[in-house]
Amino acid sequence: MEFKTIAEMFLNTTKNYPDKELFTEKVDGQWVGDKGKDVYEMVKNASYGLAAIGIQPKDNVAILSTNCRRWAYSDYATATRGATSVTVYPTLIASQIQYIINHSDSKLVFAQDKLQMDKLLEIKAQCPEIKNVVYFDESLSYEEDNIFSFNDLMEKGKAFQETEGVYDFEAEALKVAPEDVLTLIYTSGTTGNPKGVMLTHGNLVSNILACNIRMQVTDEDIFLSFLPLSHSFERLGAYVGTHVGANISYAESMEKVIDNLKEVEPTVAMSVPRLYEKMYAGVQKKFAGGSFIKRKIAAWAVKTGYKYIDARNAGTISPKLAKRKKLADKLVLSKIQALLGSRFRFFASGGAPLAGDIGRFFDAAGICILEGYGLSETSPVITVNPSHDFRFGTVGPAIDGVEVKIADDGEILSRGPHIMKGYYKDEAGTREAINEDGWFHTGDIGIIEDGYLRITDRKKNIIVTAGGKNIAPAPMEGALILNKYFEQALVIGDRRKFVSAIVVPNFIELAGWAGENNITDTTAEALVENPKVNEMLMTEVEGVMQNFSHYEAVKKIMLLPKEFNIEDGSLTPTLKIKKRVVEERYKNQIDALYE
């Protein structure tokens, strides 16, 4: 059925699939789900509840929670009320949450559990606009009248229905217009305060429909949701699934994703490259740990997989090659596929560039990763690789209705129905981002080859050396983390004489090497200080850098004893390294590299 708003999409899906489990999560060790008719009732009651406590159309309502069914129900209750959801990353600290709630003028906050409630109660007195707080965990209890559970909200909604006969849930939901703001998504910027991206119902609907022409999701699909729903990419994926009646299952946590993949056996999942990098490293480690014969068989199987996909893409698969691929699958590649369950169709990858070698490896193993590109400001998708003709190292052609071009300075520009309404309370920022002809400046550098977009780097990440050379660090960072000894890498050298890298080693691999080389202290701190380790890792870097020109190549490295992470502010919630934060934090050590 056609729909023009997310509110209308919700009504369509829950009515078309009354007896199907649409949303599923793990409770007390068991996967349990809610059918369409039950979801409709809960959202209807919650939407009435919002009306009962004074939430008006166009009011802003914050959601502070990890992925779960009630995240979705809060989102749909807000949308059908005609209000605007403000998504808040659950990993943020109290002061960051306070900024977003105050900047967005949120009148109500949905909070998941005691962890989020504690942060909220710490700042509530400094958030004067908050009138009510609704928590999901029904085991909690608070004395304040304006702090109550999601069940209580639904009960208030039921009472409101009985007393307010003139108010009709569906009629109100259908009053929502495509140009109304559906959500405020605060960008996880690397510097300064985040900006509130205003996305309308029409923005998201255009992206849902165009993406599914490319992705071909149906009501038989099962999504495993584990990226934060606060992020536009995961949110869009969930909407794509829901609009066709697919099941959305919520992972327990990022740490349990591999376990949950085996339990749920989804057909589709959205992720950022960091997951694929870790999966790739894990598979390579398993290969390396096998006997000589097993290593030879694994290498043959992967090589056969590469030959097969090359022949497939060229349309020249011979009977002999098909037979070899079948044997490679049986002996090795099927075991990689089994990590994801028996029904898996594809991953959608976004948020950062995926190394072409990783995409090619998984394709050889029979796992399709469709890489796309976009930003929160573009709802978020601009391009996606089609499943029948995806090209490694590119992010695919533009989706239907979307325009893409490259500016004179190499910046990627986009125009169409997916472009945000603007930044909340920031007209100057909006004018800077969207020119008078409607072109949005992405801040990314890229090229278009045969209609396929290739991202080279973020504009602000481009390194200009003291000698005036322009260097894109992303390809070098991607090459470094493919090496078994490197977990994370940040290439630096802006306005310096040469390029260096801040590197977090893979300490499991490094400890193994240290043991073989008579190094007894294998703690992370000792290893990064050990001259012998530094020398070995620098040799590994030099090997990786042979594929780059002399002026690009990393000349020195600085080793860190622990991974960048969200908690210490060095990673964004979508697992991208905050370059400026890291460079400021280690300024003295970086300066020492160049002395």
C-alpha positions in Angstrom: 0.0 0.0 0.0 1.1 3.5 -0.7 2.1 5.8 2.2 3.4 9.4 2.5 4.3 9.5 6.1 5.9 7.1 8.7 2.6 7.3 10.7 0.7 6.0 7.6 3.3 3.3 7.0 2.8 2.1 10.6 -1.0 1.9 10.2 -0.6 0.0 6.9 1.9 -2.6 8.1 0.1 -3.4 11.4 -3.2 -3.8 9.6 -1.8 -5.9 6.8 0.1 -8.2 9.1 -2.1 -8.6 12.2 -1.0 -12.1 13.1 2.7 -11.9 12.2 5.4 -11.3 14.7 6.9 -8.0 13.5 9.2 -7.1 16.4 11.2 -9.6 18.4 13.7 -9.5 21.3 15.3 -11.9 23.8 13.6 -11.9 27.2 14.9 -14.3 30.0 16.8 -16.3 27.5 13.9 -16.7 25.0 13.2 -14.9 21.8 9.7 -13.4 22.0 7.8 -11.3 19.6 4.7 -9.0 19.2 2.2 -9.5 16.4 1.0 -6.7 14.2 -2.4 -6.4 16.0 -0.7 -6.2 19.4 1.9 -3.7 18.2 -1.0 -1.5 16.8 -2.8 -1.6 20.2 0.3 -0.7 22.2 1.3 2.1 19.9 -2.3 3.4 19.8 -2.5 3.4 23.6 0.9 5.1 24.0 0.0 7.7 21.4 -3.2 8.4 23.3 -1.1 8.5 26.4 1.1 11.2 24.9 -2.0 13.2 24.1 -3.3 12.7 27.7 -0.2 14.2 29.3 -0.2 17.2 26.9 2.2 16.3 24.1 1.1 18.2 21.1 1.8 17.8 17.4 5.3 19.2 16.6 6.5 18.9 20.2 9.9 17.2 20.6 10.2 13.9 22.4 13.5 12.3 23.2 14.3 8.5 23.2 17.3 7.4 25.3 17.6 3.7 24.9 19.5 0.8 23.3 17.7 -1.1 20.6 14.5 -2.9 21.8 10.8 -3.2 20.9 9.8 -0.3 23.1 12.3 2.0 21.3 10.3 1.3 18.1 6.9 1.6 19.8 7.9 5.0 21.3 9.1 6.1 17.9 5.8 5.1 16.3 3.7 6.5 19.1 5.5 9.9 18.7 5.1 9.8 14.9 1.4 9.0 15.0 0.9 11.8 17.5 2.5 14.2 15.0 5.3 14.9 17.4 9.1 14.7 16.6 11.4 12.1 18.0 14.8 13.2 19.2 17.2 10.2 19.2 19.9 10.2 21.9 22.8 7.7 21.8 22.6 5.6 25.0 26.4 5.6 25.2 26.5 9.4 25.8 27.4 10.8 29.3 25.0 12.9 31.3 26.3 16.3 30.2 26.1 15.4 26.5 22.5 14.2 27.0 21.7 17.4 28.8 22.9 19.5 25.9 20.7 17.5 23.4 17.6 17.6 25.5 17.9 21.3 26.2 18.9 22.3 22.6 16.0 20.3 21.2 13.4 21.6 23.8 12.3 18.0 24.4 9.2 17.9 26.6 9.3 14.2 27.4 12.1 11.6 27.5 11.6 7.9 27.0 14.4 6.1 29.0 15.2 2.4 28.9 16.5 1.3 32.2 18.2 2.3 35.5 21.5 3.1 33.7 19.8 5.7 31.5 17.4 6.8 34.3 20.4 7.5 36.6 22.0 9.8 34.0 18.6 11.5 33.3 17.9 12.1 37.0 21.4 13.6 37.4 20.5 16.3 34.8 16.7 16.6 35.1 16.8 19.8 37.2 18.9 21.5 34.5 16.4 20.5 31.8 13.5 22.9 32.4 11.4 21.8 29.3 11.1 18.2 30.5 7.6 17.7 31.8 7.5 13.9 31.9 9.9 10.9 31.9 8.7 7.4 30.7 10.9 4.4 31.5 10.8 1.0 29.8 12.0 -1.2 32.6 8.8 -2.1 34.5 10.8 -3.3 37.6 11.8 0.4 38.3 9.7 2.7 40.5 9.9 6.4 41.3 7.8 8.6 43.6 7.5 11.6 41.3 4.1 11.8 39.5 5.7 12.9 36.3 8.1 9.8 36.2 6.2 6.6 35.2 6.5 3.4 33.2 5.6 2.7 29.6 2.7 0.5 30.9 1.5 3.5 32.9 1.6 5.6 29.7 -0.5 3.1 27.9 -3.0 3.0 30.8 -3.2 6.8 30.7 -3.9 6.4 27.0 -6.7 3.9 27.6 -8.4 6.3 30.1 -8.0 9.2 27.7 -9.8 7.3 25.0 -12.8 6.7 27.3 -13.1 10.3 28.3 -12.2 12.1 25.1 -14.6 10.7 22.6 -13.9 13.3 19.9 -10.2 12.3 19.6 -9.5 9.6 17.1 -6.0 7.9 16.9 -6.1 7.1 13.2 -7.6 10.4 12.2 -4.9 12.2 14.1 -2.2 10.0 12.6 -3.4 10.7 9.1 -3.3 14.4 9.7 0.5 14.2 9.8 2.0 15.7 6.6 5.0 14.7 4.6 6.7 18.1 5.3 6.3 17.6 9.1 9.6 16.9 10.9 9.6 13.2 11.9 12.9 13.2 13.8 15.8 15.2 15.1 19.1 13.3 14.8 22.0 14.8 16.5 25.2 14.2 14.6 28.1 12.6 16.5 30.5 15.3 15.4 34.2 15.0 16.2 34.5 18.6 17.4 32.1 21.1 19.1 28.5 20.4 20.0 26.4 18.1 17.8 24.0 19.6 15.3 20.3 18.5 15.2 19.5 17.2 11.7 15.8 17.8 10.9 14.4 14.9 8.8 10.8 15.1 7.6 8.4 12.2 7.0 8.8 12.9 3.3 12.6 12.6 3.5 12.4 9.2 5.1 9.6 7.9 2.9 11.5 8.8 -0.3 14.6 7.0 1.1 12.7 3.9 2.2 11.0 3.4 -1.2 14.1 4.1 -3.3 16.4 1.9 -1.1 14.0 -1.1 -1.4 14.0 -0.9 -5.1 17.8 -1.5 -4.8 17.6 -4.0 -1.8 14.5 -6.0 -2.7 13.4 -6.7 0.9 10.1 -8.6 1.4 7.8 -9.8 4.2 9.8 -13.0 4.3 13.0 -11.3 5.5 14.2 -11.2 9.1 16.4 -8.3 10.2 18.9 -8.4 13.1 19.1 -4.9 14.5 22.3 -4.1 16.4 23.6 -0.7 15.2 22.1 2.0 17.4 18.7 3.0 16.3 19.8 6.5 17.3 21.8 6.3 14.0 20.0 7.2 10.8 21.4 4.2 8.9 20.0 1.6 11.3 16.7 3.5 11.7 16.3 3.6 7.9 17.0 -0.2 7.7 14.3 -0.9 10.3 11.8 1.3 8.4 12.7 -0.5 5.1 11.9 -3.9 6.8 8.8 -2.7 8.6 7.2 -1.1 5.5 7.1 -4.5 3.8 6.1 -6.5 6.9 9.5 -8.1 7.6 10.5 -9.1 11.1 12.8 -6.9 13.1 14.8 -8.8 15.8 16.9 -6.8 18.3 20.3 -8.1 19.3 21.0 -8.3 23.0 24.2 -6.1 22.6 27.1 -5.6 20.2 29.1 -8.2 22.2 26.3 -10.8 21.5 25.9 -10.1 17.8 27.7 -13.3 16.6 25.7 -15.4 19.0 22.4 -13.7 18.1 23.1 -14.2 14.4 23.2 -18.0 14.9 20.1 -17.9 17.1 17.9 -15.6 15.0 19.3 -16.7 11.6 18.4 -13.4 10.0 18.3 -12.8 6.2 19.5 -9.2 6.4 21.5 -7.0 8.7 22.9 -3.4 8.6 26.4 -2.8 9.9 29.5 -0.6 9.8 32.9 -1.8 8.4 34.3 -2.4 11.9 32.2 -5.6 12.3 33.4 -7.0 9.0 37.0 -6.1 9.8 36.7 -8.0 13.1 35.0 -11.0 11.4 37.7 -11.0 8.7 40.5 -10.9 11.3 38.8 -13.7 13.2 38.6 -15.9 10.1 42.2 -15.2 9.1 43.4 -16.1 12.7 41.5 -19.4 12.5 43.0 -20.2 9.1 46.5 -19.3 10.4 46.0 -21.6 13.5 45.3 -24.7 11.5 47.8 -27.4 10.5 49.9 -27.0 7.4 47.4 -29.1 5.3 44.4 -27.1 6.6 46.2 -23.8 5.8 46.9 -25.0 2.2 43.2 -26.2 1.8 41.9 -22.9 3.2 44.2 -20.9 0.8 43.0 -23.0 -2.1 39.4 -22.6 -1.2 39.6 -18.8 -1.0 41.6 -18.6 -4.2 38.9 -20.7 -5.9 36.3 -18.3 -4.5 38.1 -15.4 -6.0 38.3 -17.1 -9.4 34.6 -17.9 -9.2 33.4 -14.4 -8.4 35.6 -13.0 -11.2 34.1 -15.5 -13.7 30.6 -14.8 -12.3 31.0 -11.1 -12.9 32.3 -11.7 -16.4 29.6 -14.3 -17.1 32.2 -17.0 -17.9 31.7 -19.7 -15.1 32.9 -23.0 -16.6 31.6 -26.4 -15.4 35.0 -27.2 -14.0 35.2 -24.0 -12.0 31.6 -24.5 -10.7 32.6 -28.0 -9.5 35.7 -26.7 -7.7 33.7 -23.9 -6.0 31.2 -26.5 -4.8 34.1 -28.4 -3.2 35.6 -25.2 -1.8 32.3 -24.4 -0.2 32.0 -27.9 1.3 35.5 -27.9 2.8 36.0 -24.3 3.9 33.7 -21.5 2.8 30.5 -23.0 4.2 32.0 -22.8 7.7 32.4 -19.0 7.2 28.8 -18.7 6.0 27.7 -20.7 9.1 28.8 -17.8 11.3 25.7 -15.9 10.0 23.1 -18.7 10.0 21.6 -20.7 7.1 19.2 -18.0 5.8 21.5 -15.0 5.4 21.0 -13.0 2.2 23.1 -9.9 2.6 24.7 -7.3 4.8 24.2 -3.6 4.1 27.3 -1.7 4.9 27.6 2.1 5.6 28.9 4.7 8.0 32.5 4.5 6.7 34.3 3.1 3.7 34.7 -0.7 3.6 38.1 -2.0 2.3 37.6 -3.5 -1.1 39.7 -6.6 -0.1 37.3 -7.3 2.8 34.2 -7.1 0.6 35.9 -9.3 -2.0 36.9 -11.9 0.6 33.4 -12.2 2.0 31.9 -12.4 -1.5 34.3 -15.2 -2.3 33.0 -16.9 0.8 29.4 -16.5 -0.4 28.5 -13.6 1.9 27.2 -10.6 0.1 28.0 -7.1 1.5 26.1 -4.3 -0.3 28.1 -1.1 0.5 26.2 2.2 0.4 26.9 5.8 1.2 25.1 8.7 2.9 24.9 10.9 5.9 22.3 11.7 8.6 21.6 14.9 6.5 20.6 12.7 3.5 18.0 10.5 5.3 20.6 8.8 5.1 21.2 6.9 1.8 22.6 8.5 -1.4 24.0 5.5 -3.2 23.9 1.7 -2.8 25.5 -1.1 -4.7 22.9 -3.3 -6.5 23.1 -7.0 -5.6 23.3 -8.1 -9.2 26.2 -5.8 -10.1 28.1 -4.6 -7.0 31.7 -3.3 -7.4 34.2 -3.6 -4.6 35.7 -0.4 -3.5 32.7 1.7 -4.6 29.5 2.6 -2.8 27.3 2.1 -5.9 25.2 4.3 -8.1 22.7 6.8 -6.8 19.3 5.5 -5.7 16.1 6.5 -7.5 15.3 10.2 -7.4 18.7 11.2 -6.0 21.2 13.3 -7.8 25.0 13.2 -7.2 27.8 15.2 -8.7 31.4 16.0 -7.9 32.3 19.7 -7.3 35.4 21.3 -8.8 37.4 20.7 -5.6 36.4 17.0 -5.5 33.6 17.3 -2.9 30.5 15.0 -3.3 27.3 17.0 -3.7 23.8 15.6 -3.6 20.3 16.9 -4.3 16.8 15.4 -4.0 13.8 14.6 -1.8 16.2 12.9 0.8 18.0 16.2 1.7 17.2 17.3 5.3 15.0 20.3 6.1 17.9 21.8 7.8 19.8 22.0 11.1 17.6 22.8 14.2 18.0 26.4 15.4 20.9 26.9 13.0 20.0 28.8 9.9 23.6 29.8 9.2 24.7 26.1 9.4 21.9 25.1 7.1 22.8 27.8 4.5 26.4 26.6 4.6 25.5 23.0 4.0 22.8 23.5 1.3 23.4 26.0 -1.5 20.8 28.1 -3.2 20.3 25.4 -5.9 19.5 22.7 -3.3 22.8 20.9 -3.5 24.0 19.5 -0.1 27.7 19.6 0.6 28.6 16.2 2.0 32.2 17.1 3.2 33.4 13.9 1.5 35.8 13.6 -1.5 35.1 11.2 -4.2 35.0 10.3 -7.9 32.3 8.8 -10.2 33.3 5.9 -12.4 30.7 4.5 -14.9 28.0 5.8 -12.6 29.4 4.2 -9.5 30.6 6.5 -6.7 34.0 5.9 -5.0 34.8 7.7 -1.7 38.4 8.7 -1.3 38.2 10.4 2.1 36.6 13.1 4.3 37.4 16.6 3.0 38.5 17.6 6.5 40.7 14.5 6.8 42.8 15.2 3.8 46.4 15.7 4.9 48.5 18.4 3.3 52.1 17.8 4.1 54.7 20.6 4.6 55.8 19.9 1.1 52.3 20.7 -0.3 51.3 17.1 -1.1 47.6 16.2 -0.7 47.2 12.8 0.9 43.9 10.8 1.7 44.6 8.8 4.8 41.6 6.4 4.6 43.2 3.9 2.0 46.4 3.6 4.2 44.4 3.1 7.4 42.3 0.4 5.6 45.4 -1.3 4.4 47.1 -1.3 7.8 44.2 -2.9 9.7 44.2 -5.8 7.2 47.5 -6.8 8.6 47.1 -9.3 11.5 49.2 -7.3 13.9 47.1 -4.1 13.7 43.7 -3.6 15.3 43.2 0.2 14.7 45.1 2.8 12.8 45.0 6.6 12.5 47.2 8.2 9.8 48.4 11.7 10.6 50.9 14.3 9.2 48.9 17.5 8.3 51.5 20.3 7.8 54.3 18.0 8.8 57.3 16.9 6.8 56.2 13.2 6.5 53.2 10.9 7.3 53.0 8.9 10.6 50.4 6.6 12.1 49.0 6.1 15.6 48.5 2.4 15.8 46.7 0.1 18.3 48.3 -3.4 17.9 46.3 -6.7 17.9 47.7 -7.8 21.3 46.7 -11.4 21.0 48.8 -11.8 17.8 51.5 -9.6 19.2 51.8 -11.6 22.4 52.2 -14.8 20.3 55.0 -13.2 18.3 56.6 -11.9 21.6 56.6 -15.4 23.1 58.3 -16.8 20.0 61.0 -14.1 20.3 61.9 -14.6 24.0 60.0 -11.5 25.2 58.7 -12.4 28.7 56.6 -9.4 29.6 53.6 -9.5 27.2 51.4 -7.0 28.9 50.0 -4.4 26.5 51.9 -1.5 28.2 55.2 -3.4 28.1 54.8 -4.5 24.5 54.3 -1.0 23.1 57.4 0.2 24.9 59.6 -2.7 23.7 62.1 -1.6 21.1 62.1 -5.0 19.5 58.3 -4.9 19.1 58.4 -1.4 17.6 61.1 -2.5 15.1 59.1 -5.6 14.0 55.8 -3.6 13.6 57.6 -0.8 11.7 58.8 -3.5 9.3 55.2 -4.7 8.9 54.1 -1.1 8.2 56.8 -0.8 5.5 55.6 -3.9 3.9 52.0 -2.6 3.8 53.2 0.8 2.5 54.9 -0.7 -0.6 51.5 -0.3 -2.4 51.6 3.5 -1.8 53.8 6.3 -3.3 56.9 7.4 -1.4 55.4 10.7 -0.2 52.2 8.9 1.1 54.0 6.1 3.0 53.9 6.0 6.8 57.5 6.7 8.0 57.0 6.4 11.8 54.5 4.9 14.2 53.3 5.5 17.7 51.8 2.5 19.5 49.0 2.7 22.0 48.3 0.1 24.7 44.5 0.1 24.5 41.9 0.4 21.8 40.1 3.6 20.9 36.5 3.3 22.4 33.2 5.2 22.7 33.5 5.5 26.5 36.7 7.6 26.5 35.4 9.8 23.6 37.9 8.6 21.0 35.3 6.8 18.9 31.9 8.0 17.7 28.9 5.8 18.4 29.3 4.4 14.9 32.8 3.3 15.7 34.8 6.0 13.7 38.0 7.3 15.3 37.6 11.0 16.3 40.8 12.3 14.7 40.9 15.7 16.4 40.2 14.2 19.9 43.0 11.7 19.5 45.5 14.3 18.1 44.8 16.6 21.0 45.0 13.9 23.6 48.4 12.7 22.3 49.8 16.0 21.2 53.1 15.7 23.1 53.8 12.2 21.9 53.0 13.2 18.3 55.3 16.2 18.5 58.0 13.9 19.8 57.6 11.7 16.6 58.6 14.7 14.5 61.4 16.1 16.6 
